[in-house]
Amino acid sequence: MTQEFLTTVFGWMTVLNLALLVFTTLMIVVSQDWAAKIHGRMFQMEPGDAKKAYFRYLANYKILTIVFCLMPWLALKLA
């Protein structure tokens, strides 16, 4: 594997993960109350707790995307 190939792979990984993050964020913003009711019933939790779980999910996904996709891509670009 060449550095050029790895740079391309990490670049596309970053783009795809950021696109999924944006899509998920939009879906949660648009259908937050509806989804919180359904997930609250599915997992026996209050809708408020489900909304907190959504925020935690988005925060963790963003951190993981930055650490495992964006930073390696940036390091390979700078190398």
N, CA, C and O atoms as CSV, one atom per row, in Angstrom:
chain,resi,resn,atom,element,x,y,z
A,1,MET,N,N,0.826,-1.175,0.000
A,1,MET,CA,C,0.000,0.000,0.000
A,1,MET,C,C,0.872,1.242,0.000
A,1,MET,O,O,1.803,1.379,0.794
A,2,THR,N,N,0.552,2.111,-0.885
A,2,THR,CA,C,1.319,3.344,-0.979
A,2,THR,C,C,0.671,4.430,-0.128
A,2,THR,O,O,-0.485,4.322,0.281
A,3,GLN,N,N,1.441,5.467,0.123
A,3,GLN,CA,C,0.924,6.591,0.895
A,3,GLN,C,C,-0.214,7.269,0.140
A,3,GLN,O,O,-1.174,7.737,0.752
A,4,GLU,N,N,-0.112,7.321,-1.156
A,4,GLU,CA,C,-1.151,7.936,-1.981
A,4,GLU,C,C,-2.471,7.164,-1.857
A,4,GLU,O,O,-3.540,7.765,-1.743
A,5,PHE,N,N,-2.388,5.846,-1.881
A,5,PHE,CA,C,-3.582,5.014,-1.748
A,5,PHE,C,C,-4.231,5.198,-0.378
A,5,PHE,O,O,-5.448,5.350,-0.276
A,6,LEU,N,N,-3.412,5.182,0.672
A,6,LEU,CA,C,-3.940,5.365,2.026
A,6,LEU,C,C,-4.562,6.739,2.207
A,6,LEU,O,O,-5.587,6.878,2.874
A,7,THR,N,N,-3.950,7.748,1.620
A,7,THR,CA,C,-4.515,9.092,1.690
A,7,THR,C,C,-5.881,9.124,1.038
A,7,THR,O,O,-6.803,9.736,1.575
A,8,THR,N,N,-6.030,8.484,-0.098
A,8,THR,CA,C,-7.318,8.426,-0.787
A,8,THR,C,C,-8.353,7.675,0.044
A,8,THR,O,O,-9.496,8.117,0.159
A,9,VAL,N,N,-7.964,6.557,0.616
A,9,VAL,CA,C,-8.897,5.758,1.430
A,9,VAL,C,C,-9.367,6.555,2.644
A,9,VAL,O,O,-10.567,6.618,2.913
A,10,PHE,N,N,-8.441,7.162,3.376
A,10,PHE,CA,C,-8.833,7.933,4.547
A,10,PHE,C,C,-9.632,9.173,4.164
A,10,PHE,O,O,-10.515,9.591,4.913
A,11,GLY,N,N,-9.342,9.758,3.028
A,11,GLY,CA,C,-10.122,10.901,2.567
A,11,GLY,C,C,-11.567,10.527,2.294
A,11,GLY,O,O,-12.484,11.234,2.711
A,12,TRP,N,N,-11.777,9.414,1.593
A,12,TRP,CA,C,-13.143,8.969,1.313
A,12,TRP,C,C,-13.850,8.490,2.577
A,12,TRP,O,O,-15.055,8.691,2.728
A,13,MET,N,N,-13.110,7.860,3.481
A,13,MET,CA,C,-13.700,7.468,4.765
A,13,MET,C,C,-14.211,8.694,5.509
A,13,MET,O,O,-15.297,8.668,6.087
A,14,THR,N,N,-13.437,9.752,5.494
A,14,THR,CA,C,-13.830,10.983,6.171
A,14,THR,C,C,-15.076,11.574,5.529
A,14,THR,O,O,-16.012,11.960,6.229
A,15,VAL,N,N,-15.094,11.646,4.210
A,15,VAL,CA,C,-16.248,12.215,3.508
A,15,VAL,C,C,-17.508,11.410,3.804
A,15,VAL,O,O,-18.554,11.984,4.108
A,16,LEU,N,N,-17.416,10.092,3.716
A,16,LEU,CA,C,-18.590,9.247,3.949
A,16,LEU,C,C,-19.072,9.322,5.398
A,16,LEU,O,O,-20.276,9.383,5.648
A,17,ASN,N,N,-18.149,9.319,6.342
A,17,ASN,CA,C,-18.552,9.415,7.742
A,17,ASN,C,C,-19.147,10.778,8.074
A,17,ASN,O,O,-20.106,10.855,8.842
A,18,LEU,N,N,-18.607,11.840,7.520
A,18,LEU,CA,C,-19.183,13.164,7.754
A,18,LEU,C,C,-20.559,13.297,7.098
A,18,LEU,O,O,-21.450,13.942,7.650
A,19,ALA,N,N,-20.734,12.691,5.924
A,19,ALA,CA,C,-22.044,12.704,5.283
A,19,ALA,C,C,-23.070,11.957,6.131
A,19,ALA,O,O,-24.205,12.411,6.280
A,20,LEU,N,N,-22.677,10.820,6.682
A,20,LEU,CA,C,-23.573,10.063,7.551
A,20,LEU,C,C,-23.885,10.842,8.823
A,20,LEU,O,O,-25.018,10.811,9.302
A,21,LEU,N,N,-22.907,11.532,9.370
A,21,LEU,CA,C,-23.115,12.345,10.560
A,21,LEU,C,C,-24.103,13.477,10.283
A,21,LEU,O,O,-24.997,13.730,11.090
A,22,VAL,N,N,-23.950,14.151,9.160
A,22,VAL,CA,C,-24.868,15.233,8.802
A,22,VAL,C,C,-26.282,14.688,8.577
A,22,VAL,O,O,-27.258,15.275,9.045
A,23,PHE,N,N,-26.389,13.574,7.866
A,23,PHE,CA,C,-27.703,12.971,7.610
A,23,PHE,C,C,-28.383,12.572,8.917
A,23,PHE,O,O,-29.564,12.854,9.120
A,24,THR,N,N,-27.635,11.915,9.800
A,24,THR,CA,C,-28.197,11.496,11.078
A,24,THR,C,C,-28.612,12.698,11.917
A,24,THR,O,O,-29.669,12.682,12.548
A,25,THR,N,N,-27.794,13.730,11.925
A,25,THR,CA,C,-28.134,14.941,12.673
A,25,THR,C,C,-29.419,15.556,12.147
A,25,THR,O,O,-30.291,15.934,12.930
A,26,LEU,N,N,-29.546,15.661,10.829
A,26,LEU,CA,C,-30.767,16.218,10.252
A,26,LEU,C,C,-31.989,15.375,10.581
A,26,LEU,O,O,-33.054,15.910,10.890
A,27,MET,N,N,-31.835,14.052,10.514
A,27,MET,CA,C,-32.964,13.172,10.821
A,27,MET,C,C,-33.380,13.298,12.286
A,27,MET,O,O,-34.571,13.275,12.595
A,28,ILE,N,N,-32.420,13.430,13.179
A,28,ILE,CA,C,-32.746,13.584,14.596
A,28,ILE,C,C,-33.395,14.928,14.862
A,28,ILE,O,O,-34.333,15.010,15.654
A,29,VAL,N,N,-32.919,15.979,14.219
A,29,VAL,CA,C,-33.508,17.305,14.412
A,29,VAL,C,C,-34.941,17.341,13.887
A,29,VAL,O,O,-35.828,17.903,14.529
A,30,VAL,N,N,-35.163,16.742,12.720
A,30,VAL,CA,C,-36.488,16.776,12.098
A,30,VAL,C,C,-37.484,15.894,12.842
A,30,VAL,O,O,-38.631,16.295,13.042
A,31,SER,N,N,-37.068,14.703,13.255
A,31,SER,CA,C,-38.017,13.753,13.835
A,31,SER,C,C,-37.667,13.387,15.275
A,31,SER,O,O,-37.845,12.241,15.686
A,32,GLN,N,N,-37.178,14.344,16.029
A,32,GLN,CA,C,-36.684,14.073,17.373
A,32,GLN,C,C,-37.785,13.570,18.304
A,32,GLN,O,O,-37.584,12.569,18.991
A,33,ASP,N,N,-38.927,14.226,18.348
A,33,ASP,CA,C,-39.994,13.830,19.259
A,33,ASP,C,C,-40.556,12.459,18.891
A,33,ASP,O,O,-40.773,11.618,19.763
A,34,TRP,N,N,-40.786,12.242,17.618
A,34,TRP,CA,C,-41.325,10.968,17.149
A,34,TRP,C,C,-40.363,9.821,17.473
A,34,TRP,O,O,-40.774,8.784,17.995
A,35,ALA,N,N,-39.094,10.018,17.159
A,35,ALA,CA,C,-38.095,8.974,17.401
A,35,ALA,C,C,-37.907,8.741,18.897
A,35,ALA,O,O,-37.719,7.599,19.319
A,36,ALA,N,N,-37.954,9.798,19.707
A,36,ALA,CA,C,-37.785,9.648,21.154
A,36,ALA,C,C,-38.927,8.828,21.745
A,36,ALA,O,O,-38.700,8.029,22.654
A,37,LYS,N,N,-40.137,9.008,21.252
A,37,LYS,CA,C,-41.277,8.217,21.739
A,37,LYS,C,C,-41.089,6.745,21.393
A,37,LYS,O,O,-41.279,5.872,22.240
A,38,ILE,N,N,-40.717,6.477,20.153
A,38,ILE,CA,C,-40.541,5.082,19.722
A,38,ILE,C,C,-39.396,4.418,20.485
A,38,ILE,O,O,-39.557,3.312,21.000
A,39,HIS,N,N,-38.261,5.074,20.560
A,39,HIS,CA,C,-37.124,4.480,21.260
A,39,HIS,C,C,-37.376,4.398,22.761
A,39,HIS,O,O,-36.879,3.489,23.428
A,40,GLY,N,N,-38.136,5.333,23.287
A,40,GLY,CA,C,-38.507,5.265,24.700
A,40,GLY,C,C,-39.319,4.022,24.997
A,40,GLY,O,O,-39.099,3.356,26.008
A,41,ARG,N,N,-40.265,3.706,24.110
A,41,ARG,CA,C,-41.061,2.489,24.295
A,41,ARG,C,C,-40.230,1.233,24.074
A,41,ARG,O,O,-40.375,0.252,24.804
A,42,MET,N,N,-39.359,1.260,23.070
A,42,MET,CA,C,-38.551,0.074,22.758
A,42,MET,C,C,-37.591,-0.277,23.896
A,42,MET,O,O,-37.402,-1.453,24.205
A,43,PHE,N,N,-36.993,0.722,24.511
A,43,PHE,CA,C,-35.952,0.489,25.510
A,43,PHE,C,C,-36.353,0.902,26.916
A,43,PHE,O,O,-35.498,1.029,27.792
A,44,GLN,N,N,-37.650,1.112,27.141
A,44,GLN,CA,C,-38.182,1.491,28.450
A,44,GLN,C,C,-37.422,2.670,29.063
A,44,GLN,O,O,-36.905,2.594,30.178
A,45,MET,N,N,-37.375,3.745,28.305
A,45,MET,CA,C,-36.718,4.944,28.802
A,45,MET,C,C,-37.616,6.150,28.531
A,45,MET,O,O,-38.481,6.107,27.656
A,46,GLU,N,N,-37.406,7.199,29.274
A,46,GLU,CA,C,-38.170,8.434,29.092
A,46,GLU,C,C,-37.736,9.119,27.794
A,46,GLU,O,O,-36.577,9.007,27.397
A,47,PRO,N,N,-38.658,9.830,27.129
A,47,PRO,CA,C,-38.270,10.543,25.903
A,47,PRO,C,C,-37.113,11.528,26.120
A,47,PRO,O,O,-36.285,11.720,25.229
A,48,GLY,N,N,-37.057,12.145,27.294
A,48,GLY,CA,C,-35.951,13.053,27.595
A,48,GLY,C,C,-34.613,12.332,27.635
A,48,GLY,O,O,-33.594,12.863,27.192
A,49,ASP,N,N,-34.630,11.113,28.171
A,49,ASP,CA,C,-33.396,10.320,28.207
A,49,ASP,C,C,-32.987,9.889,26.801
A,49,ASP,O,O,-31.799,9.823,26.485
A,50,ALA,N,N,-33.969,9.599,25.968
A,50,ALA,CA,C,-33.667,9.222,24.582
A,50,ALA,C,C,-33.009,10.395,23.849
A,50,ALA,O,O,-32.068,10.201,23.080
A,51,LYS,N,N,-33.505,11.601,24.090
A,51,LYS,CA,C,-32.908,12.780,23.451
A,51,LYS,C,C,-31.467,12.985,23.914
A,51,LYS,O,O,-30.608,13.379,23.125
A,52,LYS,N,N,-31.206,12.716,25.191
A,52,LYS,CA,C,-29.825,12.801,25.691
A,52,LYS,C,C,-28.948,11.744,25.031
A,52,LYS,O,O,-27.787,11.996,24.708
A,53,ALA,N,N,-29.518,10.556,24.835
A,53,ALA,CA,C,-28.766,9.485,24.174
A,53,ALA,C,C,-28.451,9.863,22.731
A,53,ALA,O,O,-27.371,9.540,22.234
A,54,TYR,N,N,-29.377,10.543,22.048
A,54,TYR,CA,C,-29.112,10.993,20.672
A,54,TYR,C,C,-27.931,11.951,20.649
A,54,TYR,O,O,-27.047,11.838,19.800
A,55,PHE,N,N,-27.921,12.902,21.592
A,55,PHE,CA,C,-26.834,13.873,21.645
A,55,PHE,C,C,-25.506,13.169,21.919
A,55,PHE,O,O,-24.493,13.485,21.295
A,56,ARG,N,N,-25.513,12.203,22.865
A,56,ARG,CA,C,-24.306,11.453,23.183
A,56,ARG,C,C,-23.819,10.679,21.962
A,56,ARG,O,O,-22.621,10.636,21.683
A,57,TYR,N,N,-24.762,10.064,21.231
A,57,TYR,CA,C,-24.404,9.319,20.023
A,57,TYR,C,C,-23.733,10.239,19.000
A,57,TYR,O,O,-22.681,9.906,18.454
A,58,LEU,N,N,-24.343,11.386,18.748
A,58,LEU,CA,C,-23.774,12.316,17.763
A,58,LEU,C,C,-22.396,12.809,18.198
A,58,LEU,O,O,-21.483,12.910,17.378
A,59,ALA,N,N,-22.246,13.112,19.473
A,59,ALA,CA,C,-20.950,13.589,19.973
A,59,ALA,C,C,-19.882,12.510,19.836
A,59,ALA,O,O,-18.774,12.785,19.375
A,60,ASN,N,N,-20.212,11.288,20.233
A,60,ASN,CA,C,-19.238,10.191,20.127
A,60,ASN,C,C,-18.889,9.882,18.685
A,60,ASN,O,O,-17.726,9.640,18.363
A,61,TYR,N,N,-19.895,9.888,17.807
A,61,TYR,CA,C,-19.634,9.594,16.399
A,61,TYR,C,C,-18.726,10.656,15.784
A,61,TYR,O,O,-17.834,10.347,14.994
A,62,LYS,N,N,-18.967,11.909,16.160
A,62,LYS,CA,C,-18.128,12.995,15.639
A,62,LYS,C,C,-16.688,12.851,16.117
A,62,LYS,O,O,-15.756,13.022,15.332
A,63,ILE,N,N,-16.500,12.541,17.384
A,63,ILE,CA,C,-15.151,12.373,17.917
A,63,ILE,C,C,-14.442,11.203,17.235
A,63,ILE,O,O,-13.277,11.312,16.853
A,64,LEU,N,N,-15.152,10.086,17.086
A,64,LEU,CA,C,-14.543,8.918,16.434
A,64,LEU,C,C,-14.188,9.211,14.980
A,64,LEU,O,O,-13.149,8.764,14.494
A,65,THR,N,N,-15.038,9.954,14.285
A,65,THR,CA,C,-14.754,10.306,12.894
A,65,THR,C,C,-13.517,11.191,12.798
A,65,THR,O,O,-12.681,11.011,11.913
A,66,ILE,N,N,-13.410,12.133,13.705
A,66,ILE,CA,C,-12.245,13.024,13.688
A,66,ILE,C,C,-10.969,12.252,14.002
A,66,ILE,O,O,-9.958,12.412,13.318
A,67,VAL,N,N,-11.015,11.410,15.045
A,67,VAL,CA,C,-9.813,10.712,15.497
A,67,VAL,C,C,-9.362,9.643,14.505
A,67,VAL,O,O,-8.172,9.535,14.209
A,68,PHE,N,N,-10.314,8.847,13.986
A,68,PHE,CA,C,-9.925,7.692,13.176
A,68,PHE,C,C,-9.998,7.911,11.668
A,68,PHE,O,O,-9.525,7.064,10.911
A,69,CYS,N,N,-10.571,9.012,11.214
A,69,CYS,CA,C,-10.653,9.274,9.767
A,69,CYS,C,C,-9.938,10.573,9.377
A,69,CYS,O,O,-9.043,10.575,8.532
A,70,LEU,N,N,-10.348,11.664,10.005
A,70,LEU,CA,C,-9.823,12.968,9.602
A,70,LEU,C,C,-8.346,13.144,9.974
A,70,LEU,O,O,-7.543,13.584,9.152
A,71,MET,N,N,-7.999,12.801,11.207
A,71,MET,CA,C,-6.607,12.992,11.635
A,71,MET,C,C,-5.617,12.124,10.850
A,71,MET,O,O,-4.570,12.632,10.450
A,72,PRO,N,N,-5.903,10.829,10.611
A,72,PRO,CA,C,-4.959,10.064,9.774
A,72,PRO,C,C,-4.843,10.630,8.358
A,72,PRO,O,O,-3.753,10.652,7.786
A,73,TRP,N,N,-5.957,11.084,7.794
A,73,TRP,CA,C,-5.922,11.683,6.455
A,73,TRP,C,C,-5.048,12.938,6.469
A,73,TRP,O,O,-4.222,13.145,5.580
A,74,LEU,N,N,-5.245,13.773,7.495
A,74,LEU,CA,C,-4.457,14.995,7.598
A,74,LEU,C,C,-2.975,14.686,7.789
A,74,LEU,O,O,-2.120,15.350,7.202
A,75,ALA,N,N,-2.669,13.681,8.610
A,75,ALA,CA,C,-1.271,13.300,8.824
A,75,ALA,C,C,-0.639,12.789,7.529
A,75,ALA,O,O,0.515,13.095,7.230
A,76,LEU,N,N,-1.398,12.013,6.771
A,76,LEU,CA,C,-0.856,11.516,5.502
A,76,LEU,C,C,-0.686,12.644,4.484
A,76,LEU,O,O,0.253,12.621,3.689
A,77,LYS,N,N,-1.580,13.623,4.501
A,77,LYS,CA,C,-1.453,14.766,3.586
A,77,LYS,C,C,-0.218,15.599,3.917
A,77,LYS,O,O,0.456,16.115,3.026
A,78,LEU,N,N,0.062,15.721,5.207
A,78,LEU,CA,C,1.196,16.540,5.628
A,78,LEU,C,C,2.534,15.818,5.503
A,78,LEU,O,O,3.583,16.461,5.462
A,79,ALA,N,N,2.505,14.502,5.443
A,79,ALA,CA,C,3.740,13.722,5.373
A,79,ALA,C,C,4.376,13.800,3.999
A,79,ALA,O,O,5.425,13.199,3.769
